[in-house]
Amino acid sequence: MKRLLPLLIAVMTAIAFAQQPAQPPVNKPAPKITYIRAGRLFDGTSDTVRQNVVVVVQDDRIQSVGPEGAVSIPSGATVIDLSRATVLPGLIDCHTHLGSRADRYDEIYRFKDTPFQRAFAAVVHARKTLEAGFTTVRDVGSLPFLAVDLRNSINEGLVPGPRIVASGPGISITGGHGDLNNYSPQTRVSMFPEERNFQIADGVDQVRHVVRAQVKYGVDVIKILATGGVLSKGDSPGAPQFTFEELKTAAEEAHMAGRKIAAHAHGTQGIKNAILAGIDSIEHASLIDDEGIRLAKEHGTYLVMDIYNDDYILTKAIEFGLPQENVEKEKMVGRLQRENFKKAVQAGAKMAFGTDAGVYPHGDNARQFFYMVKFGMTPSQAIRAATTNAADLIGRSKDVGSVEAGKYADIIAVSADPLQDVRALENVGFVMKGGVVYKDTITARLP
Ligand code: ARG
């Protein structure tokens, strides 16, 4: 028996091997390869455009990018013919509010709209944003935790939408830009779950708590309100909100948790406080002065200036019932913001594209490019603010922001040339996100 044992083991091993399938397991599908023929390619990494390029997409990533001719396209392969279009990286908007509607300027909606109403609207807004060519957004302020849930639902494939870098509600001082102001002290509104405060914080300990609570519930980024605002009641956009110490605590807590932090700041002093506190981006930056621009450059702080908004607020928002108080505040900051944008561009400050979509209708995000060019940027600079620079600000340069091997296949195309007229980006005809085509009105028109 002892001598038979090795033989027995050998026979059993042979049987076991014979039962193994010769092919690898069938449950791993073959990679899906798509060839995109780009007539012109602006890949986001430089100011130049390349002619006749082939982008090879494998599943959700870009496998390679090379000149037509150098890439052999096998017969029968899936080809997307954008040879008469300009192909670009999917655009990134670093300042949206997907839960906000641009027709809700009457204060009454703050009391009427339920969180569900906001969430349903957000689903529609997400699709509109994606179809406008914005394949990634940083959403910086919504009810807890609408943006987190929407991000997860989109990632699960439940609803179409851009990749979302989600914040919670903007953190505010009592009486600040994020509070419900101008009512009698007897007015009680349960804006948020009563027992858990996710938004109002006074003093470093409360700031610490709110940042930690938001991280606990899944935010990717912290939004803090470092000055008053335009669309809030009873505060002034120029006035600082939060002390330097409070802002510094918020930045430290966010960074300790591996999160970036964005500060809403219109006012000159609040902007400087936020930069010195170590905040990663200044949103609006309307009344920034030369020293503020110098500090932003010195600290590598991004400026995210929403210079399209003013047009909409002073026309449509008024029609939708925007109170006079807010109209006056917009008149104080809107025009100056555009002048200061120009100064910041000329000084070479880091700028990322962010629009405050939700103030104006979602899907119109690209309208801001025209103003960025009007106030000092080249078309290429403006596009890079919405691609490579934006990706850097949100900390996702490995995945998004350019058409390069290894990145997600987030690719858009326009028929006209955006480097000649940046308004071409207002008509994005082709949108691919993660290798999946969500819109195509370009190849459909080809014979
Ligand atoms: N959410 C901002 C606020 O209420 C909007 C500011 C819009 N105005 C502008 N010129 N960017 O403060």
Boltz pocket constraint, residues with backbone or C-beta under 6 A from the ligand:
constraints:
  - pocket:
      binder: B
      contacts: [[A, 228], [A, 229], [A, 230], [A, 231], [A, 232], [A, 237], [A, 284], [A, 286], [A, 306], [A, 307], [A, 309], [A, 310], [A, 313], [A, 330], [A, 333], [A, 334], [A, 335], [A, 337], [A, 356], [A, 359]]
      max_distance: 6.0
